[in-house]
Amino acid sequence: MGIEFVRKAASSYTKSIDRERVRLRTAELFRSSSPEVARTIAIDIEPGCLLHVGEELLIECEGDALIARKDIVEVGRADRPGAEITAAVAASAGIARGVVVQVNEISGVAEVRPC
């Protein structure tokens, strides 16, 4: 149990901790093993905000609502999303990444897919 053993074991120990940390913070909803759950969130776009398909957003829990943000600016919200999606975002420390998959400018609604 010399210093050589400690140095040799330290890298594998760190890798193991990192893999487990990623596994723990990833919610089950966003894995490909559950195809029957709705995978998009319809958010109401805030007035004056422009969203484009492929744009990345942050999705945060705020009570029963989900808030979509671009950087620190709130660009939309879903007041009553599905319970599965809300629970999955809450399980991911209350924050998840999302990608805009469709924008309907007439109705002011965007479809966001959590990643």
C-alpha positions in Angstrom: 0.0 0.0 0.0 2.6 2.5 -1.1 2.2 5.7 -2.9 2.4 3.9 -6.3 -0.8 2.0 -5.5 -2.6 5.1 -4.5 -1.6 6.9 -7.7 -2.6 3.9 -9.8 -6.0 3.4 -8.1 -6.9 7.1 -8.0 -7.7 7.4 -11.7 -10.0 4.4 -11.9 -11.7 5.5 -8.7 -12.4 9.0 -10.2 -13.7 7.4 -13.4 -16.1 5.2 -11.5 -17.4 8.1 -9.4 -17.9 10.2 -12.6 -19.9 7.4 -14.4 -22.1 6.9 -11.3 -22.7 10.6 -11.0 -23.9 10.8 -14.6 -26.1 7.8 -14.2 -27.7 9.2 -11.0 -28.4 12.7 -12.4 -30.0 11.4 -15.6 -33.8 10.9 -15.2 -35.4 7.8 -16.5 -37.8 9.6 -18.8 -35.1 10.8 -21.2 -33.6 7.4 -21.8 -34.6 5.5 -25.0 -36.0 2.6 -23.0 -39.4 4.3 -22.5 -40.9 5.1 -26.0 -44.5 5.3 -24.8 -44.1 8.5 -22.9 -44.6 11.9 -24.6 -41.2 13.3 -25.3 -42.0 16.9 -26.1 -43.2 19.9 -24.1 -45.5 22.5 -25.6 -44.3 25.9 -24.2 -46.0 29.2 -24.7 -43.5 31.6 -26.1 -43.1 34.9 -24.3 -44.1 38.1 -26.3 -41.1 39.5 -28.2 -39.0 36.2 -28.0 -37.9 34.4 -31.2 -37.2 30.7 -31.2 -35.7 28.7 -34.0 -35.7 24.9 -34.7 -32.6 23.3 -33.3 -32.0 26.0 -30.6 -30.9 24.7 -27.2 -32.8 25.8 -24.1 -32.7 25.2 -20.4 -35.8 23.8 -18.8 -36.4 24.5 -15.1 -39.1 23.5 -12.6 -41.0 26.3 -10.9 -43.8 24.8 -8.9 -46.1 23.0 -11.3 -44.8 24.9 -14.3 -41.7 24.4 -16.5 -39.8 27.5 -17.5 -37.8 27.5 -20.8 -34.8 29.8 -20.7 -32.2 30.9 -23.3 -29.2 31.8 -21.2 -30.8 33.7 -18.4 -33.8 35.1 -20.3 -37.2 33.4 -19.9 -38.4 32.6 -23.4 -41.4 30.5 -22.6 -43.3 28.4 -20.0 -45.5 25.4 -19.8 -48.0 25.9 -17.0 -49.4 22.4 -16.8 -47.1 19.9 -18.5 -47.4 16.1 -18.1 -46.7 14.7 -14.6 -44.0 12.4 -16.1 -42.1 15.2 -17.7 -42.3 17.4 -14.6 -41.1 14.5 -12.4 -38.2 13.8 -14.8 -37.0 17.4 -14.8 -37.3 17.6 -11.0 -35.3 14.3 -10.7 -32.6 15.9 -12.8 -31.9 18.5 -10.1 -34.7 20.7 -11.4 -32.9 21.6 -14.6 -32.8 19.9 -18.0 -31.5 20.8 -21.5 -34.0 20.9 -24.3 -34.0 21.4 -28.1 -36.7 23.2 -30.0 -38.2 20.8 -32.5 -41.1 22.9 -33.9 -42.2 26.5 -33.7 -45.7 27.7 -34.5 -45.4 31.5 -34.7 -49.2 32.0 -35.3 -50.2 30.4 -32.0 -47.0 31.4 -30.1 -46.3 27.8 -29.1 -43.0 25.8 -29.5 -42.4 22.1 -29.0 -39.3 21.4 -27.0 -37.7 17.9 -26.7 -35.8 17.4 -23.4 -32.4 15.8 -23.8 
